[in-house]
Amino acid sequence: MKKILGILIALILWEIATLMVNSELLLPSPFKTIVRLIQLITTGELFSPLLSTFLKAFAGFALAIFFGFIVGFVMGLNQLFYELLRPLISIVQSVPIVSWLALAILWWGIGNKGPVVIVFITLFPVIALNVYEGVLNIDKKLVEMAKVYKVRKIKIFRDIYLGSLLPFIVSAVSVSSGLLWKSVVVAEFMAGSKGIGVEISWAKSKLETVDVFAYTLLLVFLGILSEVLLRSIEKRFSY
């Protein structure tokens, strides 16, 4: 109920701001924006760019989880690797996205590779550091006991390491969900050939402000939906 009330307050404030600005070109009303979003859905205009954005986001996300898990796991097991890799992760985090975008355009031009790489670069440090923290929190005595009783390494990894790390991985994925849609759309806006970000770019160039807001509203909805789903999964692993 409180969330619905919060959304209603946001819409009311939006409507008040629209009346104050008094220019649909600068700030369209929430009603017109919602109607336009419904039109994009019902006419089918939305599905092709949305699918393109989703596939790029998923590809970058999957790469970030895969390599982030490996790097974070190694860092947690070996202090030397941590000292070697931690500065590199800090550098990746510190470099602005616009710099990575400029390099992506120089290396691959306009297309799909740039947005996928930007999603990977944005999410990789978050996942790697969460996995690292998870490894540090593993009960070392339990691992030693398993080794004394000659438990197979694959079983130790699956039942002790992976079992202990799962809540940290889910938490990292949950935190990353908000960054996921932002990073892929920004990358598409600057270096994409197809997707929601490209549609926003075209709408901006044609001064179709209501389309910009409609696509943005869709992204807000996707961000909230993915966060709610991941938070519910995170709660299941917290008990």
PAKOLKOL-228051 format. One line per field, with one value per residue: residue in three letters; residue number from 0; x negated, y negated, z of N, C-alpha, C, O in turn. Coordinates in steps of 0.1 Angstrom, whole numbers. Atoms other than C-alpha are relative to their C-alpha. Example, Ala and Ser with C-alpha at 12.3 -4.5 7.8 and 13.67 -1.06 7.14 Angstrom:
BEGIN
r	ALA | SER
k	0 | 1
n.X	-9 | 9
n.Y	12 | 11
n.Z	0 | 0
ca.X	-123 | -137
ca.Y	45 | 11
ca.Z	78 | 71
c.X	-9 | 8
c.Y	-12 | -11
c.Z	0 | 8
o.X	-19 | 3
o.Y	-12 | -22
o.Z	7 | 9
***
This chain:
BEGIN
r	MET | LYS | LYS | ILE | LEU | GLY | ILE | LEU | ILE | ALA | LEU | ILE | LEU | TRP | GLU | ILE | ALA | THR | LEU | MET | VAL | ASN | SER | GLU | LEU | LEU | LEU | PRO | SER | PRO | PHE | LYS | THR | ILE | VAL | ARG | LEU | ILE | GLN | LEU | ILE | THR | THR | GLY | GLU | LEU | PHE | SER | PRO | LEU | LEU | SER | THR | PHE | LEU | LYS | ALA | PHE | ALA | GLY | PHE | ALA | LEU | ALA | ILE | PHE | PHE | GLY | PHE | ILE | VAL | GLY | PHE | VAL | MET | GLY | LEU | ASN | GLN | LEU | PHE | TYR | GLU | LEU | LEU | ARG | PRO | LEU | ILE | SER | ILE | VAL | GLN | SER | VAL | PRO | ILE | VAL | SER | TRP | LEU | ALA | LEU | ALA | ILE | LEU | TRP | TRP | GLY | ILE | GLY | ASN | LYS | GLY | PRO | VAL | VAL | ILE | VAL | PHE | ILE | THR | LEU | PHE | PRO | VAL | ILE | ALA | LEU | ASN | VAL | TYR | GLU | GLY | VAL | LEU | ASN | ILE | ASP | LYS | LYS | LEU | VAL | GLU | MET | ALA | LYS | VAL | TYR | LYS | VAL | ARG | LYS | ILE | LYS | ILE | PHE | ARG | ASP | ILE | TYR | LEU | GLY | SER | LEU | LEU | PRO | PHE | ILE | VAL | SER | ALA | VAL | SER | VAL | SER | SER | GLY | LEU | LEU | TRP | LYS | SER | VAL | VAL | VAL | ALA | GLU | PHE | MET | ALA | GLY | SER | LYS | GLY | ILE | GLY | VAL | GLU | ILE | SER | TRP | ALA | LYS | SER | LYS | LEU | GLU | THR | VAL | ASP | VAL | PHE | ALA | TYR | THR | LEU | LEU | LEU | VAL | PHE | LEU | GLY | ILE | LEU | SER | GLU | VAL | LEU | LEU | ARG | SER | ILE | GLU | LYS | ARG | PHE | SER | TYR
k	0 | 1 | 2 | 3 | 4 | 5 | 6 | 7 | 8 | 9 | 10 | 11 | 12 | 13 | 14 | 15 | 16 | 17 | 18 | 19 | 20 | 21 | 22 | 23 | 24 | 25 | 26 | 27 | 28 | 29 | 30 | 31 | 32 | 33 | 34 | 35 | 36 | 37 | 38 | 39 | 40 | 41 | 42 | 43 | 44 | 45 | 46 | 47 | 48 | 49 | 50 | 51 | 52 | 53 | 54 | 55 | 56 | 57 | 58 | 59 | 60 | 61 | 62 | 63 | 64 | 65 | 66 | 67 | 68 | 69 | 70 | 71 | 72 | 73 | 74 | 75 | 76 | 77 | 78 | 79 | 80 | 81 | 82 | 83 | 84 | 85 | 86 | 87 | 88 | 89 | 90 | 91 | 92 | 93 | 94 | 95 | 96 | 97 | 98 | 99 | 100 | 101 | 102 | 103 | 104 | 105 | 106 | 107 | 108 | 109 | 110 | 111 | 112 | 113 | 114 | 115 | 116 | 117 | 118 | 119 | 120 | 121 | 122 | 123 | 124 | 125 | 126 | 127 | 128 | 129 | 130 | 131 | 132 | 133 | 134 | 135 | 136 | 137 | 138 | 139 | 140 | 141 | 142 | 143 | 144 | 145 | 146 | 147 | 148 | 149 | 150 | 151 | 152 | 153 | 154 | 155 | 156 | 157 | 158 | 159 | 160 | 161 | 162 | 163 | 164 | 165 | 166 | 167 | 168 | 169 | 170 | 171 | 172 | 173 | 174 | 175 | 176 | 177 | 178 | 179 | 180 | 181 | 182 | 183 | 184 | 185 | 186 | 187 | 188 | 189 | 190 | 191 | 192 | 193 | 194 | 195 | 196 | 197 | 198 | 199 | 200 | 201 | 202 | 203 | 204 | 205 | 206 | 207 | 208 | 209 | 210 | 211 | 212 | 213 | 214 | 215 | 216 | 217 | 218 | 219 | 220 | 221 | 222 | 223 | 224 | 225 | 226 | 227 | 228 | 229 | 230 | 231 | 232 | 233 | 234 | 235 | 236 | 237 | 238
n.X	-8 | 9 | 7 | -10 | -2 | 12 | -1 | -10 | 6 | 9 | -8 | -6 | 11 | 3 | -11 | 2 | 11 | -4 | -8 | 9 | 9 | -9 | 5 | 1 | 13 | 10 | -4 | -14 | -7 | 0 | -11 | 4 | 11 | -5 | -8 | 10 | 6 | -10 | 0 | 12 | -2 | -11 | 3 | 11 | 13 | 9 | 5 | 13 | 10 | 1 | 7 | 14 | 6 | 0 | 11 | 13 | 1 | 2 | 14 | 10 | -3 | 5 | 15 | 4 | -2 | 10 | 13 | 0 | 0 | 14 | 10 | -3 | 4 | 15 | 5 | -4 | 9 | 14 | 2 | 9 | -8 | -8 | 9 | 3 | -12 | -9 | 2 | -6 | -14 | -2 | 2 | -12 | -11 | 2 | -1 | -14 | -7 | 2 | 13 | -2 | -8 | 8 | 9 | -8 | -3 | 13 | 4 | -10 | -9 | -14 | -5 | -5 | 11 | 3 | -9 | 3 | 12 | -3 | -8 | 10 | 9 | -8 | -5 | 11 | 6 | -10 | -2 | 13 | 3 | -10 | 5 | 12 | -5 | -7 | 11 | 6 | -9 | -2 | 6 | 13 | 1 | -8 | 8 | 11 | -6 | -4 | 12 | 5 | -8 | 2 | -11 | 4 | 1 | -11 | -11 | 4 | -4 | -14 | -8 | 4 | 3 | -11 | -11 | 2 | 1 | -13 | -6 | 8 | -1 | -14 | 0 | 8 | -9 | -11 | 5 | 3 | -11 | -3 | 10 | -1 | -8 | 6 | 12 | -3 | -7 | 10 | 9 | -8 | -2 | 12 | 8 | -8 | -6 | -14 | -3 | -8 | 9 | 0 | -13 | 0 | 9 | -8 | -11 | 6 | 4 | -12 | -7 | -12 | 3 | -9 | 6 | 11 | -6 | -6 | 10 | 6 | -9 | 1 | 12 | -3 | -8 | 8 | 9 | -7 | -4 | 12 | 5 | -10 | 1 | 13 | -1 | -8 | 9 | 10 | -6 | -2 | 13 | 5 | -5
n.Y	12 | 12 | 1 | 6 | 14 | 7 | 2 | 10 | 13 | 4 | 4 | 13 | 10 | 1 | 8 | 14 | 6 | 2 | 12 | 12 | 2 | 4 | -2 | -15 | -3 | -1 | -10 | -5 | -5 | -15 | -7 | -2 | -10 | -13 | -3 | -2 | -13 | -10 | -1 | -7 | -15 | -5 | 0 | -9 | 8 | -1 | -13 | -2 | 6 | -5 | -13 | 2 | 5 | -11 | -9 | 6 | 1 | -13 | -4 | 7 | -4 | -14 | 1 | 6 | -10 | -11 | 5 | 6 | -11 | -6 | 9 | 2 | -13 | -1 | 10 | -4 | -12 | 3 | 14 | 6 | 4 | 11 | 12 | 2 | 2 | 10 | 13 | 0 | 1 | 14 | 8 | -2 | 8 | 15 | 6 | 3 | -7 | 7 | -4 | -14 | 1 | 5 | -11 | -10 | 5 | 0 | -14 | -8 | 8 | -1 | -13 | -7 | -3 | 11 | 0 | -13 | 2 | 10 | -6 | -8 | 8 | 7 | -10 | -9 | 3 | -2 | -14 | -6 | 4 | -7 | -14 | 0 | 1 | -13 | -10 | 3 | -4 | -14 | -6 | -7 | -13 | -10 | -4 | -9 | -13 | -7 | -6 | -10 | -12 | -3 | 2 | 3 | 15 | 5 | 1 | 12 | 12 | 1 | 0 | 9 | 13 | 6 | 2 | 12 | 12 | 2 | 12 | 12 | 2 | 5 | 14 | 8 | 1 | 9 | 13 | 4 | 1 | 14 | 5 | -7 | 7 | 13 | -1 | -5 | 10 | 11 | -5 | 0 | 14 | 5 | -8 | -12 | 1 | -3 | -2 | 10 | 12 | 6 | 6 | 12 | 9 | 5 | 9 | 12 | 7 | 5 | 8 | -8 | -1 | -10 | -13 | -1 | -3 | -13 | -10 | 2 | -6 | -14 | -4 | 1 | -11 | -12 | 0 | -3 | -14 | -8 | 2 | -7 | -14 | -4 | 1 | -11 | -12 | 2 | -3 | -15 | -6 | 6 | -8
n.Z	0 | -1 | 13 | 9 | -4 | 4 | 15 | 2 | -3 | 11 | 12 | -3 | 1 | 14 | 7 | -5 | 7 | 14 | 0 | -3 | 11 | 11 | 13 | 2 | 7 | -10 | -10 | 3 | -12 | -2 | 8 | 14 | 0 | -2 | 12 | 11 | -3 | 4 | 15 | 4 | -3 | 8 | 14 | 2 | 2 | -12 | -3 | 7 | -8 | -14 | 0 | 3 | -13 | -10 | 3 | -3 | -15 | -5 | 4 | -9 | -14 | -1 | 0 | -13 | -11 | 2 | -4 | -13 | -9 | 0 | -5 | -14 | -7 | 0 | -9 | -14 | -4 | 0 | -4 | 11 | 11 | -4 | 0 | 14 | 8 | -6 | 6 | 13 | -2 | -4 | 12 | 8 | -7 | 0 | 14 | 3 | 11 | 13 | 5 | 6 | 12 | 11 | 4 | 7 | 14 | 8 | 2 | 7 | 7 | -5 | 1 | -12 | -9 | -10 | -11 | -7 | -7 | -10 | -11 | -7 | -8 | -11 | -10 | -4 | -13 | -10 | -2 | -4 | -14 | -9 | -1 | -8 | -14 | -3 | -2 | -13 | -11 | -1 | -12 | 3 | -8 | 7 | 11 | -5 | -5 | 12 | 5 | -9 | 3 | 14 | 8 | 14 | 2 | 7 | -10 | -9 | 8 | 2 | -12 | -9 | 7 | 8 | -9 | -8 | 9 | 8 | -4 | 4 | 14 | 3 | -4 | 10 | 11 | -4 | 0 | 14 | 9 | 2 | 9 | 13 | 11 | 2 | 8 | 13 | 8 | 3 | 11 | 12 | 4 | 5 | 9 | 5 | 13 | -2 | -14 | -6 | 0 | 14 | 2 | -8 | 7 | 12 | -5 | -4 | 13 | 7 | -10 | -5 | -14 | -6 | 2 | -10 | -13 | 0 | -1 | -13 | -10 | 2 | -7 | -14 | -4 | 0 | -11 | -13 | 1 | -2 | -14 | -9 | 2 | -6 | -14 | -5 | 0 | -10 | -13 | -1 | -3 | -12 | -11
ca.X	0 | -28 | -46 | -14 | -10 | -46 | -40 | -8 | -27 | -54 | -28 | -11 | -44 | -51 | -17 | -23 | -57 | -42 | -16 | -43 | -66 | -36 | -54 | -48 | -81 | -100 | -80 | -50 | -23 | -23 | 10 | -3 | -35 | -16 | 8 | -23 | -39 | -7 | -7 | -43 | -33 | 0 | -15 | -45 | -71 | -85 | -93 | -122 | -143 | -134 | -145 | -178 | -184 | -175 | -199 | -228 | -221 | -218 | -251 | -270 | -254 | -263 | -299 | -301 | -288 | -311 | -343 | -334 | -328 | -362 | -382 | -364 | -369 | -406 | -411 | -393 | -415 | -448 | -460 | -487 | -461 | -440 | -469 | -475 | -439 | -423 | -441 | -429 | -394 | -397 | -409 | -380 | -356 | -372 | -373 | -341 | -316 | -320 | -357 | -349 | -323 | -348 | -372 | -344 | -335 | -372 | -377 | -344 | -325 | -287 | -271 | -263 | -298 | -302 | -270 | -278 | -313 | -300 | -275 | -303 | -327 | -300 | -289 | -321 | -337 | -304 | -301 | -339 | -341 | -309 | -322 | -355 | -337 | -317 | -349 | -363 | -332 | -334 | -340 | -376 | -373 | -345 | -367 | -396 | -373 | -360 | -396 | -405 | -376 | -388 | -357 | -360 | -371 | -342 | -318 | -337 | -333 | -297 | -284 | -306 | -321 | -292 | -266 | -281 | -287 | -252 | -237 | -266 | -262 | -224 | -230 | -256 | -231 | -204 | -225 | -236 | -201 | -197 | -230 | -222 | -195 | -212 | -245 | -231 | -209 | -236 | -259 | -232 | -226 | -262 | -275 | -245 | -229 | -196 | -178 | -159 | -189 | -190 | -152 | -157 | -185 | -163 | -134 | -157 | -170 | -134 | -123 | -97 | -100 | -70 | -87 | -118 | -97 | -78 | -109 | -124 | -92 | -95 | -131 | -120 | -94 | -119 | -144 | -118 | -105 | -140 | -149 | -117 | -122 | -159 | -151 | -125 | -151 | -177 | -153 | -148 | -186 | -189 | -171
ca.Y	0 | -24 | -17 | -25 | -57 | -66 | -61 | -82 | -110 | -109 | -111 | -140 | -159 | -151 | -166 | -197 | -202 | -198 | -225 | -248 | -243 | -246 | -231 | -195 | -198 | -202 | -181 | -160 | -150 | -116 | -108 | -114 | -95 | -65 | -66 | -68 | -38 | -18 | -27 | -15 | 18 | 23 | 14 | 37 | 9 | 16 | 53 | 53 | 27 | 41 | 76 | 62 | 43 | 73 | 96 | 72 | 67 | 104 | 111 | 85 | 96 | 133 | 124 | 103 | 131 | 157 | 137 | 119 | 152 | 166 | 135 | 129 | 166 | 166 | 133 | 147 | 179 | 163 | 130 | 125 | 126 | 102 | 77 | 81 | 79 | 54 | 23 | 34 | 37 | 2 | -12 | 4 | -12 | -46 | -51 | -69 | -51 | -78 | -69 | -32 | -42 | -63 | -34 | -10 | -32 | -35 | 3 | 17 | -12 | -14 | 19 | 46 | 52 | 18 | 20 | 57 | 47 | 16 | 37 | 62 | 35 | 18 | 50 | 70 | 52 | 54 | 91 | 99 | 79 | 95 | 130 | 121 | 110 | 143 | 164 | 146 | 155 | 192 | 213 | 224 | 250 | 267 | 268 | 283 | 309 | 319 | 324 | 344 | 368 | 369 | 355 | 351 | 316 | 313 | 319 | 294 | 268 | 276 | 280 | 257 | 230 | 226 | 231 | 203 | 180 | 183 | 156 | 132 | 139 | 133 | 101 | 89 | 97 | 78 | 48 | 49 | 50 | 12 | 6 | 31 | 12 | -22 | -10 | 9 | -20 | -47 | -25 | -20 | -57 | -64 | -34 | -11 | -4 | 9 | 10 | -12 | -36 | -41 | -48 | -74 | -90 | -91 | -106 | -132 | -142 | -145 | -164 | -137 | -143 | -122 | -92 | -99 | -99 | -68 | -47 | -61 | -51 | -16 | -14 | -25 | 2 | 29 | 17 | 19 | 53 | 68 | 54 | 68 | 102 | 104 | 91 | 118 | 144 | 128 | 131 | 168 | 174 | 152 | 177
ca.Z	0 | 9 | -24 | -43 | -24 | -31 | -69 | -67 | -50 | -77 | -104 | -87 | -84 | -120 | -131 | -109 | -125 | -160 | -152 | -139 | -169 | -193 | -222 | -235 | -255 | -223 | -199 | -211 | -186 | -169 | -186 | -221 | -213 | -201 | -231 | -254 | -236 | -241 | -278 | -282 | -266 | -285 | -319 | -313 | -318 | -284 | -286 | -311 | -293 | -259 | -269 | -283 | -250 | -229 | -248 | -245 | -208 | -202 | -221 | -201 | -168 | -175 | -183 | -151 | -129 | -145 | -143 | -112 | -94 | -105 | -97 | -63 | -54 | -62 | -43 | -12 | -12 | -18 | -2 | -30 | -57 | -37 | -34 | -72 | -84 | -60 | -75 | -110 | -98 | -82 | -115 | -134 | -108 | -110 | -148 | -158 | -181 | -207 | -210 | -215 | -241 | -260 | -261 | -271 | -301 | -311 | -308 | -322 | -336 | -333 | -326 | -300 | -285 | -268 | -247 | -237 | -226 | -207 | -187 | -179 | -168 | -146 | -129 | -127 | -97 | -77 | -81 | -77 | -44 | -30 | -38 | -22 | 10 | 9 | 7 | 37 | 57 | 50 | 81 | 77 | 105 | 86 | 55 | 75 | 91 | 56 | 45 | 76 | 68 | 32 | 17 | -21 | -32 | -56 | -26 | -4 | -32 | -38 | -3 | 17 | -6 | -30 | -3 | 18 | -12 | -27 | -4 | -13 | -50 | -49 | -29 | -55 | -83 | -65 | -60 | -97 | -110 | -106 | -125 | -152 | -171 | -166 | -180 | -210 | -221 | -217 | -238 | -264 | -265 | -272 | -291 | -300 | -333 | -319 | -285 | -261 | -257 | -295 | -295 | -268 | -289 | -320 | -300 | -286 | -321 | -334 | -303 | -294 | -257 | -249 | -264 | -243 | -212 | -223 | -228 | -196 | -177 | -192 | -179 | -145 | -144 | -155 | -129 | -101 | -114 | -115 | -81 | -65 | -80 | -69 | -35 | -30 | -40 | -17 | 13 | 6 | 9 | 40 | 62
c.X	-9 | -7 | 9 | 2 | -12 | 0 | 10 | -6 | -10 | 7 | 6 | -10 | -4 | 10 | -1 | -12 | 3 | 8 | -8 | -9 | 9 | -5 | -2 | -13 | -10 | 3 | 15 | 7 | -1 | 11 | -4 | -12 | 5 | 8 | -10 | -7 | 9 | 1 | -12 | 1 | 10 | -4 | -12 | -13 | -10 | -8 | -14 | -12 | -2 | -7 | -15 | -7 | -1 | -11 | -14 | -2 | -2 | -14 | -10 | 1 | -6 | -15 | -5 | 1 | -11 | -14 | -1 | -1 | -14 | -10 | 2 | -4 | -15 | -5 | 3 | -9 | -14 | -3 | -9 | 8 | 9 | -8 | -3 | 12 | 8 | -3 | 6 | 15 | 4 | -1 | 12 | 12 | -1 | 1 | 15 | 5 | -3 | -14 | 0 | 7 | -8 | -9 | 8 | 3 | -12 | -3 | 10 | 10 | 14 | 5 | 4 | -12 | -2 | 10 | -2 | -12 | 2 | 8 | -10 | -9 | 7 | 3 | -11 | -6 | 10 | 0 | -13 | -2 | 10 | -4 | -12 | 4 | 6 | -11 | -6 | 9 | 3 | -7 | -12 | -1 | 9 | -7 | -11 | 6 | 4 | -13 | -6 | 8 | -1 | 12 | -5 | 0 | 12 | 12 | -3 | 4 | 15 | 8 | -4 | -3 | 12 | 12 | -1 | -1 | 13 | 7 | -7 | 2 | 14 | 1 | -7 | 9 | 11 | -4 | -3 | 12 | 3 | -10 | 1 | 7 | -6 | -12 | 2 | 6 | -9 | -9 | 7 | 2 | -12 | -6 | 9 | 6 | 15 | 3 | 8 | -8 | 0 | 14 | 1 | -8 | 7 | 11 | -5 | -3 | 12 | 9 | 14 | -2 | 9 | -5 | -12 | 5 | 6 | -10 | -7 | 10 | 0 | -13 | 1 | 8 | -8 | -10 | 7 | 4 | -12 | -5 | 9 | -2 | -13 | 0 | 7 | -9 | -11 | 5 | 1 | -14 | -5 | 4 | -6
c.Y	-13 | -3 | -6 | -15 | -8 | -3 | -11 | -14 | -5 | -5 | -14 | -12 | -2 | -9 | -14 | -7 | -3 | -13 | -12 | -3 | -5 | 2 | 15 | 4 | 2 | 11 | 4 | 5 | 15 | 7 | 2 | 9 | 14 | 5 | 3 | 14 | 11 | 2 | 7 | 15 | 6 | 1 | 9 | -7 | 3 | 13 | 3 | -7 | 5 | 13 | -2 | -5 | 11 | 10 | -5 | -1 | 14 | 5 | -6 | 5 | 14 | 0 | -5 | 10 | 11 | -4 | -6 | 11 | 6 | -9 | -2 | 13 | 1 | -11 | 4 | 12 | -4 | -15 | -7 | -4 | -12 | -13 | -4 | -5 | -12 | -14 | 0 | -2 | -15 | -9 | 1 | -8 | -15 | -6 | -3 | 8 | -6 | 3 | 14 | -1 | -6 | 10 | 11 | -4 | 0 | 15 | 8 | -8 | 1 | 14 | 7 | 2 | -10 | 1 | 13 | -2 | -10 | 6 | 9 | -8 | -6 | 10 | 9 | -3 | 3 | 15 | 6 | -3 | 7 | 15 | 1 | -1 | 13 | 11 | -2 | 4 | 15 | 5 | 9 | 13 | 11 | 6 | 10 | 13 | 9 | 7 | 11 | 13 | 4 | -1 | -5 | -15 | -6 | -2 | -11 | -13 | -2 | -3 | -11 | -14 | -6 | -2 | -13 | -12 | -4 | -13 | -13 | -2 | -6 | -14 | -9 | -2 | -10 | -14 | -5 | -2 | -15 | -6 | 6 | -8 | -14 | 1 | 4 | -11 | -12 | 5 | 1 | -14 | -6 | 8 | 12 | -3 | 3 | 2 | -12 | -13 | -7 | -7 | -13 | -11 | -5 | -9 | -13 | -9 | -5 | -8 | 6 | 3 | 10 | 14 | 3 | 4 | 14 | 12 | 0 | 7 | 16 | 5 | 0 | 12 | 13 | 0 | 4 | 15 | 9 | 0 | 8 | 15 | 5 | -2 | 11 | 13 | -1 | 3 | 15 | 6 | -6 | 7 | 13
c.Z	0 | -13 | -10 | 2 | -4 | -15 | -3 | 3 | -11 | -12 | 2 | -1 | -14 | -7 | 4 | -8 | -15 | -1 | 2 | -12 | -12 | -14 | -2 | -7 | 11 | 11 | -2 | 13 | 2 | -8 | -14 | -1 | 1 | -12 | -11 | 2 | -4 | -15 | -5 | 2 | -9 | -15 | -3 | -3 | 10 | 0 | -6 | 8 | 14 | 0 | -2 | 13 | 10 | -3 | 3 | 15 | 6 | -3 | 9 | 14 | 2 | 1 | 14 | 11 | -2 | 4 | 13 | 11 | 1 | 6 | 15 | 8 | 2 | 10 | 15 | 5 | 1 | 2 | -11 | -12 | 4 | -1 | -15 | -7 | 5 | -6 | -14 | 0 | 4 | -12 | -9 | 6 | -2 | -14 | -3 | -12 | -13 | -6 | -6 | -13 | -11 | -6 | -8 | -14 | -8 | -4 | -9 | -8 | 6 | -2 | 13 | 10 | 11 | 12 | 9 | 9 | 11 | 12 | 8 | 9 | 12 | 11 | 6 | 14 | 12 | 4 | 5 | 15 | 10 | 2 | 9 | 15 | 5 | 3 | 14 | 12 | 1 | 12 | -4 | 8 | -7 | -12 | 4 | 4 | -12 | -6 | 8 | -3 | -15 | -9 | -14 | -2 | -7 | 10 | 9 | -7 | -1 | 12 | 10 | -6 | -7 | 9 | 8 | -9 | -6 | 5 | -5 | -15 | -3 | 4 | -10 | -13 | 2 | 0 | -15 | -9 | -3 | -10 | -14 | -11 | -3 | -10 | -15 | -9 | -3 | -11 | -13 | -6 | -7 | -11 | -5 | -13 | 1 | 15 | 5 | 1 | -14 | -3 | 7 | -8 | -12 | 4 | 4 | -12 | -7 | 9 | 4 | 14 | 7 | -2 | 9 | 13 | 0 | 1 | 13 | 11 | -1 | 8 | 15 | 5 | -1 | 11 | 13 | 0 | 3 | 14 | 10 | -1 | 7 | 15 | 7 | 0 | 11 | 14 | 2 | 4 | 13 | 13 | 1
o.X	-6 | -9 | 5 | 3 | -10 | -4 | 8 | -3 | -10 | 3 | 7 | -8 | -7 | 6 | 1 | -11 | -2 | 7 | -6 | -11 | 5 | -3 | -10 | -18 | -19 | -5 | 24 | 0 | -4 | 8 | -2 | -12 | 0 | 7 | -7 | -9 | 5 | 2 | -11 | -4 | 8 | 1 | -15 | -24 | -22 | -20 | -23 | -22 | -13 | -15 | -23 | -18 | -11 | -18 | -22 | -13 | -11 | -20 | -19 | -9 | -12 | -21 | -15 | -8 | -16 | -20 | -12 | -7 | -20 | -18 | -7 | -9 | -19 | -15 | -5 | -12 | -21 | 1 | -7 | 6 | 12 | -3 | -5 | 11 | 15 | 7 | 11 | 20 | 13 | 6 | 17 | 20 | 9 | 5 | 23 | -2 | -4 | -15 | -6 | 4 | -7 | -12 | 3 | 3 | -12 | -8 | 6 | 18 | 16 | 4 | 7 | -9 | -4 | 5 | -1 | -12 | -3 | 5 | -9 | -11 | 1 | 2 | -10 | -7 | 6 | 0 | -13 | -6 | 6 | -3 | -14 | -2 | 5 | -9 | -9 | 4 | 11 | -18 | -10 | -7 | 5 | -6 | -13 | -1 | 2 | -12 | -11 | 2 | 7 | 15 | -14 | 9 | 16 | 20 | 7 | 10 | 20 | 16 | 4 | 3 | 17 | 19 | 9 | 3 | 15 | 11 | -1 | 3 | 15 | 7 | -2 | 9 | 15 | 3 | -1 | 10 | 8 | -7 | -3 | 1 | -6 | -13 | -4 | 3 | -8 | -13 | 1 | 1 | -11 | -12 | 3 | 7 | 23 | -6 | 10 | -3 | -1 | 14 | 7 | -5 | 7 | 14 | 2 | 0 | 11 | 20 | 23 | -5 | 5 | -3 | -14 | -1 | 6 | -8 | -10 | 5 | 1 | -12 | -4 | 5 | -7 | -13 | 1 | 3 | -10 | -9 | 4 | -2 | -13 | -6 | 4 | -8 | -14 | -2 | -1 | -14 | -16 | 0 | -3
o.Y	-22 | -14 | -15 | -23 | -19 | -14 | -19 | -24 | -17 | -14 | -22 | -22 | -13 | -18 | -23 | -18 | -13 | -20 | -23 | -15 | -14 | -7 | 22 | 15 | 10 | 18 | -2 | 8 | 22 | 19 | 13 | 17 | 23 | 16 | 13 | 21 | 21 | 13 | 15 | 23 | 17 | 10 | 12 | 0 | 2 | 13 | 9 | 0 | 6 | 16 | 5 | 0 | 12 | 15 | 2 | 2 | 15 | 12 | 1 | 6 | 17 | 8 | 0 | 10 | 15 | 2 | -5 | 9 | 8 | -4 | -2 | 11 | 5 | -8 | 1 | 13 | 3 | -24 | -19 | -15 | -20 | -23 | -15 | -14 | -18 | -21 | -11 | -9 | -21 | -19 | -9 | -14 | -22 | -18 | 6 | 12 | 0 | 4 | 16 | 6 | -1 | 11 | 16 | 4 | 4 | 17 | 15 | -2 | 5 | 20 | -1 | 3 | -7 | 1 | 12 | 1 | -9 | 3 | 9 | -4 | -8 | 6 | 14 | 6 | 8 | 18 | 15 | 5 | 10 | 20 | 10 | 7 | 17 | 18 | 7 | 7 | 19 | 1 | 20 | 23 | 23 | 18 | 20 | 24 | 21 | 18 | 21 | 24 | 12 | 8 | -13 | -22 | -17 | -11 | -18 | -22 | -13 | -12 | -17 | -24 | -17 | -12 | -20 | -23 | -15 | -21 | -23 | -14 | -15 | -22 | -20 | -13 | -17 | -23 | -16 | -8 | -18 | -14 | 0 | -10 | -18 | -6 | -1 | -13 | -17 | -3 | -3 | -17 | -13 | 3 | 21 | -14 | 1 | 6 | -22 | -24 | -19 | -18 | -23 | -23 | -17 | -20 | -23 | -21 | -16 | -11 | -1 | 14 | 17 | 23 | 14 | 13 | 21 | 21 | 10 | 13 | 22 | 16 | 8 | 18 | 22 | 11 | 12 | 21 | 19 | 10 | 14 | 22 | 16 | 6 | 16 | 21 | 8 | 9 | 19 | 16 | -3 | 4 | 21
o.Z	-7 | -17 | -18 | -7 | -9 | -20 | -12 | -5 | -14 | -18 | -8 | -7 | -18 | -15 | -4 | -12 | -20 | -11 | -4 | -16 | -20 | -22 | 4 | -5 | 9 | 15 | 2 | 23 | -8 | -12 | -19 | -11 | -6 | -16 | -19 | -8 | -9 | -20 | -14 | -5 | -15 | -22 | -14 | -5 | 8 | 5 | 0 | 11 | 19 | 9 | 4 | 16 | 17 | 6 | 8 | 20 | 15 | 6 | 14 | 21 | 12 | 9 | 19 | 20 | 8 | 12 | 20 | 21 | 12 | 15 | 23 | 19 | 13 | 18 | 23 | 17 | 10 | -6 | -14 | -17 | -5 | -7 | -18 | -16 | -2 | -9 | -19 | -8 | -1 | -14 | -15 | -2 | -3 | -15 | -2 | -21 | -23 | -19 | -17 | -23 | -23 | -18 | -18 | -23 | -20 | -15 | -18 | -15 | 18 | -13 | 23 | 22 | 22 | 23 | 21 | 21 | 22 | 23 | 20 | 20 | 23 | 23 | 17 | 22 | 22 | 16 | 15 | 23 | 21 | 13 | 17 | 23 | 16 | 13 | 21 | 23 | 9 | 16 | -9 | 2 | -6 | -15 | -2 | 2 | -12 | -11 | 3 | -3 | -19 | -18 | -15 | 3 | -4 | 8 | 13 | -1 | 1 | 13 | 17 | -2 | -4 | 7 | 11 | -4 | -10 | -3 | -8 | -19 | -11 | -2 | -13 | -19 | -7 | -6 | -18 | -19 | -15 | -19 | -24 | -22 | -15 | -19 | -24 | -21 | -14 | -20 | -23 | -18 | -17 | -21 | -11 | -18 | -8 | 23 | -2 | -2 | -14 | -9 | 2 | -8 | -15 | -3 | 1 | -13 | -14 | 5 | 7 | 18 | 16 | 7 | 14 | 20 | 11 | 9 | 19 | 20 | 9 | 14 | 22 | 15 | 8 | 17 | 21 | 10 | 11 | 20 | 19 | 9 | 13 | 22 | 18 | 10 | 17 | 22 | 13 | 12 | 18 | 24 | 9
***
